[in-house]
Amino acid sequence: MSEYQLPARRRLYLMRHGDVTYFDETGRAIDPDTVPLNEHGRAQATAAGDAFALQDVRFDRVIASGLRRTVETAQRVLAATGQSIGIEVQPAWEEIRGGRLAAIAPAEVEDAFLRVFDGIVPEDTRFLGGETIGELLDRVLPALDALRDDRSWDTALLVLHGGVNRAILSHAITAGGRAFFGHLAQATGCVNALDVGNAPRDWVVRTLNYAPPTPLHRDVRNTTMEMLYAQYLRYRPRG
């Protein structure tokens, strides 16, 4: 009988960008493609970097979606860890794309915000009248496969978005399946740890939604979409 060999796996650290403010002080919506981190988001990104530095985590690759809030988060993490690594951009991992809120019937707006991430989300569900969950998976998963096919790295940091992270985490939880679990919370600035082996189904989920500097989420009981809906109601034009 041959001696058992422990499987070799690589580590993916999957982050959500730090906190941002989607409305300015006048109530005007800020372009989500260019919105920067706010003060809280900058502190979250640095706290995540400090957590990596405390355990001397070194990255071979660092990848952001390319949207400003992900690049800024990655830069702050690297600064806190003292690592000088070029940040790669993967546009396939930009956040799920919403449509025009004005095009959603008034009677459907509440469900569009609050029901879109309910449970196991069907692939034909549209995010705020825009991209479907299936279309999101169609662009996220092939890029993830390509990253796994590159055997040159051992530890990679991905700094992405709440919806995209859910797609990746759902894929990992189902051992390489195609699913979208909308109820997986992704706090701003959070860190997930995933291990990947050589076989497509070889995923190990180590850590979910670890969010320094508040890892126990003591003061948060609402979802991102609930908070965005509250902001929308506050700032929407009055007829």
Order of alpha helices (4+ residues) and beta strands (2+ residues): beta-alpha-beta-alpha-beta-alpha-alpha-beta-alpha-beta-beta-alpha
